């Protein structure tokens, strides 16, 4: 007698057990806790950064004087800005300050960092002493001190007179007052110096030893080893200090005794923006100026990032 065995259907694929409800609840609680911890930052960003930025973008296209309701005028603020001789002067002064002050500050920072990278007695003291001006340089009190130093018959005037230079006080001289601001920003070289110093510590000593064996001198070692190895740090400092230079306000405002002068010699962009917005109550025009500054900084930043492909050498790219 033959027994017919019916083929059993294939087993269905085993279903993986779903995520336990307890695990899901714990994940939601962790996410909620994270958002709660972030809530002060989120609130501050929305109320103090994103909100004012959106409002200023709207005001840039309006006639707004802080007292009456804003009136939409389209691009009139931007066209009036481009025809304003004082706006053009502020662009010229700011560009001159950035082009002169930023390279000098970085050169001094790199030079001091190269000296402090060598082992010597009292190294910690020298690092702290050179870094200190970066902590106090942006204060209003230092601006008053700087103005006193560069005034007529003050310390700088007497020193240059001793060497036969009859220039007078820099603060009252339209040809020299901007260079007093440059000297102030160069004096605050401590922050980029510390960053350069950190980069120099990462350069392998074996590269210098091999170069010495091949007969390379100090300048050759600096040009062929040090600069390429610290080029990412150099790029970071150039980018940071360039953006910072575009935003100069406090020192120019205090050193010029709130006049941005004499003869608009220290009329940096932010100083003219402040005059238009808060002294003349042209907040719409000032908002348009602020957005033009943002676009200029963004353009310069984009150019720097584009140029880094030619002179910045990253370790990962060489592997």
C-alpha positions in Angstrom: 0.0 0.0 0.0 1.4 3.2 -1.1 1.3 6.2 1.3 1.1 9.6 -0.4 3.1 12.2 1.4 1.9 15.7 0.7 4.6 18.2 0.4 4.5 20.7 3.2 4.6 24.4 2.1 8.0 26.1 2.6 8.5 27.8 5.9 7.7 31.4 5.9 10.7 33.7 6.5 11.3 34.2 10.2 10.2 37.7 11.2 12.7 39.6 13.3 11.2 40.7 16.6 10.2 44.4 16.5 12.0 46.9 18.6 10.7 46.6 22.1 8.4 49.3 23.3 10.7 50.0 26.3 13.6 50.7 24.0 11.6 53.1 21.9 10.4 55.0 25.0 13.9 55.2 26.3 15.1 56.6 22.9 12.3 59.2 22.9 13.2 60.2 26.5 16.9 60.6 25.5 16.0 62.7 22.5 13.7 64.9 24.6 16.5 65.4 27.2 18.9 66.4 24.4 16.4 68.9 23.0 15.8 70.3 26.5 19.5 70.8 27.0 19.8 72.5 23.6 16.7 74.6 24.1 18.6 77.7 25.6 20.9 77.7 22.5 18.0 77.2 20.1 16.0 80.0 21.7 19.0 82.3 21.7 19.7 81.5 18.1 16.1 82.1 17.0 15.6 85.3 19.1 19.1 86.8 18.9 20.5 85.7 15.6 18.0 84.3 13.1 15.2 86.7 14.0 17.3 89.9 13.8 18.9 88.7 10.6 15.5 88.1 9.0 14.3 91.5 10.3 17.4 93.3 8.9 16.9 91.7 5.5 13.4 93.1 5.4 14.5 96.5 6.6 17.2 96.6 3.9 14.4 97.1 1.4 12.5 99.7 3.4 12.7 103.3 4.5 12.9 102.8 8.3 13.9 105.4 10.9 13.3 103.4 14.1 10.3 105.5 15.0 7.8 105.2 12.1 6.6 102.1 10.4 8.9 100.8 7.6 7.9 101.7 4.1 8.9 99.3 1.2 11.2 101.1 -1.3 12.8 98.1 -3.0 16.4 98.5 -4.1 16.6 102.2 -3.4 18.9 101.8 -0.3 21.4 99.8 -2.4 21.4 102.2 -5.3 21.8 105.2 -3.0 24.6 103.4 -1.2 26.6 102.9 -4.3 26.3 106.6 -5.1 27.3 107.7 -1.6 30.9 109.2 -1.5 31.2 108.4 2.2 30.2 104.8 1.7 32.9 104.6 -1.0 35.3 106.1 1.5 34.4 103.5 4.1 35.0 100.7 1.7 38.4 102.2 0.8 39.5 102.6 4.4 38.3 99.1 5.4 40.1 97.5 2.4 43.3 99.4 3.2 43.1 98.3 6.9 42.5 94.6 5.9 45.2 94.5 3.3 47.8 96.1 5.6 46.9 94.9 9.0 46.1 91.2 8.5 49.4 90.2 6.8 51.5 92.2 9.3 49.7 90.6 12.2 50.1 87.1 10.8 53.8 87.6 10.0 54.5 88.8 13.5 52.5 85.9 15.0 54.3 83.3 12.9 57.7 84.9 13.7 57.1 84.8 17.4 55.7 81.3 17.2 58.8 80.1 15.5 60.9 81.6 18.3 58.7 80.1 21.1 58.6 76.7 19.4 62.2 76.2 20.4 62.9 74.9 23.9 64.1 77.7 26.2 63.9 78.7 29.9 60.8 80.7 30.8 58.9 79.5 27.8 55.5 79.4 29.5 56.0 83.0 30.8 56.8 84.3 27.3 53.8 82.5 25.8 51.4 84.0 28.4 53.0 87.4 28.0 52.6 87.5 24.2 49.1 86.1 24.4 47.8 88.6 27.0 47.2 91.5 24.5 44.7 89.4 22.6 42.6 89.1 25.8 42.5 92.9 26.5 43.1 94.5 23.1 39.5 94.7 22.1 38.4 96.5 25.3 37.4 100.2 25.3 40.0 101.0 28.0 42.8 99.9 25.7 41.4 102.1 23.0 41.6 105.1 25.3 45.2 104.2 26.2 46.1 103.7 22.5 44.6 107.1 21.7 46.7 108.7 24.5 49.9 107.0 23.3 49.5 108.3 19.7 48.3 111.8 20.6 50.3 115.0 20.1 53.3 115.3 22.5 52.6 111.8 23.8 54.9 108.8 24.1 55.0 107.9 20.4 55.3 111.5 19.3 58.3 112.1 21.6 60.0 108.8 20.6 59.8 109.6 16.9 60.9 113.2 17.5 64.0 111.8 19.3 64.9 110.0 16.1 64.3 113.1 14.0 60.9 112.2 12.7 58.6 115.3 12.9 55.3 113.6 12.2 53.4 114.7 15.2 50.6 112.8 16.9 49.2 110.1 14.7 45.6 110.5 16.0 45.3 114.0 14.7 47.0 113.3 11.4 44.7 112.0 8.6 47.7 110.4 6.9 48.8 108.4 9.9 45.8 107.8 12.1 44.8 104.6 10.3 48.3 103.2 10.9 47.7 103.6 14.6 44.7 101.2 14.2 46.9 98.8 12.2 49.5 98.9 15.1 46.8 98.1 17.6 45.6 95.0 15.7 49.2 93.9 15.1 49.8 94.2 18.8 47.0 91.7 19.4 48.9 88.8 17.6 48.6 86.4 20.5 45.7 84.3 19.3 47.1 83.4 15.8 50.5 82.9 17.5 49.1 80.2 19.7 47.5 78.5 16.7 50.7 78.7 14.7 52.6 77.3 17.7 50.2 74.3 17.9 50.8 73.7 14.2 54.6 73.9 14.5 54.5 71.3 17.3 52.9 68.8 14.9 55.7 69.0 12.3 57.8 65.8 12.6 61.4 66.4 13.7 62.6 63.6 11.3 61.9 65.9 8.3 64.2 68.6 9.7 66.9 66.0 10.5 66.7 64.6 7.0 66.9 68.0 5.4 70.0 68.9 7.5 71.7 65.7 6.4 71.0 66.8 2.8 72.6 70.2 3.5 69.4 72.3 3.6 69.9 75.6 5.4 67.4 77.3 7.8 65.6 79.2 5.1 65.3 76.2 2.8 63.9 74.1 5.7 61.4 76.8 6.5 60.2 77.2 2.9 60.2 73.5 2.0 59.1 71.8 5.3 57.6 74.3 7.8 55.3 76.3 5.5 53.9 73.2 3.6 53.3 71.3 6.9 51.6 74.2 8.6 49.7 75.4 5.5 46.3 74.2 6.9 46.9 76.2 10.1 48.1 79.2 8.0 44.9 79.0 6.0 42.8 78.9 9.1 44.5 82.0 10.5 44.3 83.9 7.3 40.5 83.2 7.0 39.8 84.0 10.6 41.8 87.2 10.8 40.5 88.5 7.5 36.9 88.1 8.6 37.8 89.7 11.9 39.5 92.7 10.2 36.3 93.4 8.2 34.4 93.7 11.5 36.6 96.3 13.1 34.6 98.9 15.0 35.4 99.5 18.7 39.1 100.5 18.3 38.3 102.8 15.3 35.4 104.4 17.2 37.3 105.0 20.4 40.7 106.1 19.0 38.9 108.6 16.7 36.9 110.0 19.7 33.7 108.7 18.1 34.2 110.8 15.0 35.7 108.2 12.7 38.1 110.9 11.7 39.9 113.2 11.2 38.7 113.8 7.7 37.1 110.3 7.7 40.5 108.8 7.8 39.2 106.0 10.2 35.8 105.8 8.6 35.8 102.0 8.5 32.7 100.3 7.2 31.1 99.4 10.5 31.7 102.9 11.9 29.8 104.4 9.0 27.1 101.8 9.4 26.7 102.8 13.1 26.5 106.4 12.2 23.7 105.8 9.6 21.8 103.4 11.8 21.9 105.0 15.3 23.0 108.6 14.8 21.0 109.4 11.7 18.2 106.9 12.4 18.5 105.5 8.9 18.0 101.9 9.9 16.9 100.7 6.5 20.1 102.1 4.9 22.2 100.6 7.7 20.6 97.2 7.2 21.4 97.3 3.5 25.0 98.2 4.4 25.1 95.2 6.8 24.0 92.8 4.1 26.5 94.3 1.6 29.2 93.6 4.2 28.0 90.1 4.6 28.1 89.5 0.9 31.6 91.0 0.7 32.9 88.7 3.5 31.2 85.7 1.9 32.9 86.5 -1.4 36.3 86.9 0.2 35.8 83.6 2.1 34.8 81.8 -1.1 37.9 83.1 -2.9 40.1 82.0 0.0 38.6 78.5 -0.1 39.0 78.3 -3.8 42.7 79.4 -3.6 43.5 76.9 -0.9 43.7 74.1 -3.5 46.8 75.7 -4.8 48.8 76.2 -1.6 47.3 74.3 1.3 48.6 70.8 1.7 46.6 68.3 3.8 48.2 65.2 5.1 45.3 63.0 4.0 45.6 64.2 0.4 49.3 63.2 0.2 48.6 59.6 1.1 
